[in-house]
Structure formats: C-alpha cells, structure tokens
Amino acid sequence: MKLVTLLGSLLIAQLGLSQTFTLKSKDIGGQATQKEFFNGMGCTGQNISPELSWEHAPAGTQYYAVTMYDKDAPTGSGFWHWVVFNIPAGTSGLKSNAGDPTKGLAPKEAIQSVTDFGKAGYGGPCPPPGEPHQYLITVYALKNKIELDKNAMPAIVGFYLNQNMLAKASIVMYGKQ
C-alpha cells in the first residue's frame, strides 16, 4: 500500500498536479459531543477543542490559522467560537484541547485571540434548543504573519486572514441541545 501511495504522489508531482489542501479530525464525526460542547450558558460540556490535522498546503505557506464559526447563531452576525493564528508553517495540526491557552498544547508562537465569548481560546458549541447549528472549522494557509495580538476581535482577524490567504480547508461539525 505504501508503494502505491508513493507512486501516486510521484506521478502527481511529475504531472505538475497538486493535491488538495485538506483538513481532518480524529475527534469530529459530524456531530459535536459533550467533549466539544461549551461548559456554561446552559450547556454542560467539557469544552475541549477537537484534534485537527491538515496536509497538502500550497507552496509559499508561512503560517496557518484556525477558526470556528457558527453562522446559525441568533445574533444577526453569527458567532466566533475559536480564532487562532500565526501557527508556524512546520505545524501540521493541533492536539485535542489545544484551544485551552492555559494547557500550552498549541505552538508557542500561535496567538489565540478573543472570541465572541469575550475571551481567548476555544469556546465550544452551545446552541439554543431547536434546530442544529453548523460549526464551520477552517484552517487557512497564509503567506504572511498576522500582525495582531491576543486582544484582536474576530472580524479584524478575519479581514487579515482573507488578505493573506493562499488556501483554506474546512470541516463542519453539527451541534444540537
């Protein structure tokens, strides 16, 4: 099997084709579990960010960023659950619970900025009762470092991510109370 994979990769490289920038998770199976759910605001989860891994970043990638966004939040503008940027190019993923800045599991250069919960780090799903919400988790391959600090609001971080993006890849996690 390894030989087939190696031959396939060589053929793709020789033909000048590139593989697609891809985001994966061993923790997310489509539905958020109590492990990922927020602990507060009426939810009783463990508030642990999922393990994430990515591969096939485009040439020129200098940094990565990861965001988690709920477009279905009843705010009129969605809800940012996680914003982490300036992840060094040599990184290929984030460990489970890397979204807790006190654990030191994210690369030390990475900045976890303020979310719509009003603090830095991961804040898990906590949708109101009713229809499930979609939580879009996106990794961005960036051509430059983002010159912002941990107090940067999600909208301004998003502006800089889009200005410096070479590629992005996303997965969706659903959550329902």
Buried (B, 14 or more C-beta within 10 A) or exposed (E): EEEEEEEEEEEEEEEEEEEEBEBBBEBBEEEBBEBBBBBEEEBEBEBBBBBBBBEEBEEEBBBBBBBBBBEBBEEEEBBBBBBBBBBEEEBEBBBBBBBBBEBEBBBEEBBBBBBBBEEBBBBBBBBEEEEBBBBBBBBBBBEEBBEBEBEBBBEEBBBBBEEBBBBBBEBEBBBEB
